[in-house]
Amino acid sequence: MTKTNKIALAALVFALASTGFAQEAVVPATTAVNSNGGLIAVGAGLALGLGAIGTGLAQGRIGAAAAGVTAENPGRLGLMLLWFAIPETLVIFGLVGFFILSGKI
C-alpha cells in the first residue's frame, strides 16, 4: 500500500467511526420500545450461521488430514477424532450467542 492509500483508509475509518457517537436522546425505560429487534435478529442469525460455515470449512480440511493420518497409522484414530471434534465448539458458542440474542428480541 502506498502512503496515500494508507492515509485515505485511515480517514475513512475515522469518518465512519465518528458516526457511532451520533445517537439519539435516551427514552425513559417505562416508555421505551425495543426498536432494535430486527438488528438483534440479524445478529443472532449471523452468530449461528457464520459459526456453522466456519466449522464446516475447518472440518473439511481437518477431516481430509485425519483420513490421511488414519490410513497411514490406524492407531492415531482417537487423536484424529479429537481434532475433528474441536471446531464443533464454534457452533456451540454460536448457538449460545443465538439464544442469548434471541431472548432480547
C-alpha positions as CSV (number, residue, x, y, z in Angstrom):
1,M,0.0,0.0,0.0
2,T,1.2,3.4,-0.8
3,K,1.3,6.2,1.8
4,T,-1.7,7.9,0.1
5,N,-3.8,4.8,0.3
6,K,-3.0,4.3,4.0
7,I,-4.0,7.9,4.8
8,A,-7.2,7.6,2.8
9,L,-8.0,4.4,4.6
10,A,-7.3,5.9,8.0
11,A,-9.5,8.9,7.2
12,L,-12.3,6.6,6.1
13,V,-12.1,4.6,9.2
14,F,-12.2,7.7,11.5
15,A,-15.1,9.2,9.5
16,L,-17.2,6.0,9.8
17,A,-16.2,5.5,13.5
18,S,-17.5,9.0,14.3
19,T,-21.0,8.1,13.2
20,G,-21.2,5.7,16.1
21,F,-21.3,8.6,18.5
22,A,-24.2,10.3,16.8
23,Q,-27.0,8.8,18.8
24,E,-30.5,9.9,19.7
25,A,-31.6,11.0,23.2
26,V,-32.3,8.3,25.7
27,V,-36.0,7.4,26.2
28,P,-37.2,6.7,29.7
29,A,-37.3,2.9,30.4
30,T,-41.1,3.0,31.1
31,T,-42.0,4.1,27.6
32,A,-39.1,2.5,25.7
33,V,-39.9,0.1,22.9
34,N,-37.2,-2.2,21.6
35,S,-36.7,-0.7,18.2
36,N,-33.6,-2.8,17.6
37,G,-35.4,-6.2,17.3
38,G,-34.5,-6.5,13.6
39,L,-30.9,-5.9,14.2
40,I,-30.8,-8.3,17.1
41,A,-32.4,-10.9,14.9
42,V,-29.8,-10.4,12.2
43,G,-27.0,-10.6,14.7
44,A,-28.4,-13.8,16.1
45,G,-28.6,-15.3,12.7
46,L,-25.1,-14.2,11.8
47,A,-23.8,-15.7,15.1
48,L,-25.1,-19.1,14.3
49,G,-24.7,-19.0,10.5
50,L,-21.2,-17.8,10.3
51,G,-20.1,-20.1,13.1
52,A,-21.6,-23.1,11.2
53,I,-19.9,-22.0,7.9
54,G,-16.5,-21.6,9.7
55,T,-16.9,-25.0,11.3
56,G,-17.8,-26.6,8.0
57,L,-14.7,-25.2,6.3
58,A,-12.5,-26.2,9.2
59,Q,-13.8,-29.7,9.5
60,G,-13.5,-30.3,5.8
61,R,-9.7,-29.7,5.9
62,I,-9.3,-31.5,9.2
63,G,-11.3,-34.4,8.0
64,A,-9.1,-34.8,4.9
65,A,-6.0,-34.7,7.0
66,A,-7.4,-37.1,9.6
67,A,-8.3,-39.6,6.9
68,G,-4.7,-39.5,5.6
69,V,-3.2,-39.9,9.0
70,T,-5.5,-42.8,9.9
71,A,-4.7,-44.5,6.6
72,E,-1.0,-44.4,7.4
73,N,-1.3,-45.2,11.1
74,P,-4.6,-46.6,12.3
75,G,-3.5,-46.3,16.0
76,R,-4.0,-42.5,15.8
77,L,-7.7,-42.7,15.0
78,G,-8.7,-41.5,18.5
79,L,-6.4,-38.5,18.4
80,M,-7.8,-37.6,14.9
81,L,-11.4,-37.8,16.1
82,L,-10.5,-35.4,18.9
83,W,-9.0,-32.9,16.5
84,F,-12.1,-33.4,14.3
85,A,-14.4,-32.5,17.1
86,I,-12.7,-29.3,18.3
87,P,-14.2,-27.0,15.7
88,E,-17.7,-28.0,16.9
89,T,-17.2,-25.7,19.8
90,L,-17.5,-22.8,17.4
91,V,-21.0,-23.9,16.5
92,I,-21.9,-24.4,20.2
93,F,-20.7,-20.8,21.0
94,G,-22.7,-19.5,18.1
95,L,-25.8,-21.4,19.3
96,V,-25.3,-19.9,22.8
97,G,-25.0,-16.4,21.3
98,F,-28.1,-17.1,19.2
99,F,-30.2,-18.0,22.3
100,I,-28.8,-15.0,24.3
101,L,-29.6,-12.6,21.5
102,S,-33.0,-14.1,20.6
103,G,-34.0,-13.7,24.2
104,K,-33.6,-9.9,23.9
105,I,-36.0,-9.5,20.9
